[in-house]
Amino acid sequence: MKPLTPIKSIRAKCLDCCGGSSYEVSECSSVDCALYAYRLGKRPIIPQEDKKIAETPSYLPLLEKISPSQREGNHER
């Protein structure tokens, strides 16, 4: 048997989770599940704004939330 692609493996897991029902997979309400966007067996379409965020190193949004003095290590308590 040929190994499944990662996307097809996710689809198989979702089918298993939903008792083998493809209808239940498509109606899945577990939006917090890490596999949710891939549950239909295809790569999800990422809107342009989300794509820009996905390409940004993960620490940059955190740097925008802290003040310059905190970045330099001058923590006020």
Rosetta blueprint (number, residue, H / E / L):
1 M L
2 K L
3 P L
4 L L
5 T L
6 P H
7 I H
8 K H
9 S H
10 I H
11 R H
12 A H
13 K H
14 C H
15 L H
16 D H
17 C H
18 C L
19 G L
20 G L
21 S L
22 S H
23 Y H
24 E H
25 V H
26 S H
27 E L
28 C L
29 S L
30 S L
31 V L
32 D L
33 C L
34 A L
35 L L
36 Y H
37 A H
38 Y H
39 R L
40 L L
41 G L
42 K L
43 R L
44 P L
45 I L
46 I L
47 P L
48 Q H
49 E H
50 D H
51 K H
52 K H
53 I H
54 A H
55 E H
56 T L
57 P L
58 S L
59 Y L
60 L H
61 P H
62 L H
63 L H
64 E H
65 K H
66 I L
67 S L
68 P H
69 S H
70 Q H
71 R H
72 E L
73 G L
74 N L
75 H L
76 E L
77 R L
